[in-house]
Amino acid sequence: MIEEIQEMIEPVIKEKGYRLDEISFVMDNNIKNLQVVIDKDGVIDVEDCVTVSKLISPILDEKDPIPDFYVLDVCSKEKGCE
């Protein structure tokens, strides 16, 4: 599943100047979280995470690689996902 998600979102992320560092699927307090860690030259800020989230969310909604409810969490390599 992770590889399938990577194939879906990585081209869009790269096109906008970001690098996909890691994708993980974790449980946190019985909530499934899809964590997408991004990087770029320079500093990643909250706006970068929001931008990437808005880019990939429609792709994930359309392709629906995760049938269950989950939370999408886009974060930076530097700060990590919380």
Residue pairs with C-beta under 8 A, 6 or more apart in sequence:
1 25
1 65
1 66
2 23
2 24
2 25
4 65
5 23
5 34
5 60
5 65
5 66
6 20
6 23
8 56
8 59
8 60
8 63
8 65
9 20
9 36
9 55
9 56
9 59
9 60
10 20
12 55
12 56
12 59
13 19
13 20
13 38
13 52
13 55
13 56
14 20
16 51
16 52
16 55
17 40
17 41
18 38
18 39
18 40
18 48
18 52
19 38
19 39
19 40
20 36
20 37
20 38
21 37
21 38
21 39
21 77
22 35
22 36
22 37
22 77
23 34
23 35
23 36
23 37
24 34
24 35
24 37
25 32
25 33
25 34
25 35
25 66
25 70
26 32
26 33
26 35
27 33
31 70
31 71
32 66
32 68
32 69
32 70
32 71
33 70
33 71
33 72
33 73
33 81
34 60
34 66
34 70
34 71
34 72
34 73
35 73
35 75
35 81
36 52
36 56
36 72
36 73
36 74
36 75
37 74
37 75
37 76
37 77
37 80
37 81
38 44
38 48
38 49
38 52
38 74
38 75
38 76
38 77
39 76
39 77
39 78
40 48
43 78
44 76
44 77
44 78
44 79
45 76
48 76
49 74
49 75
49 76
50 74
52 74
53 72
53 74
56 72
56 74
57 72
60 66
60 72
73 81
75 81
75 82
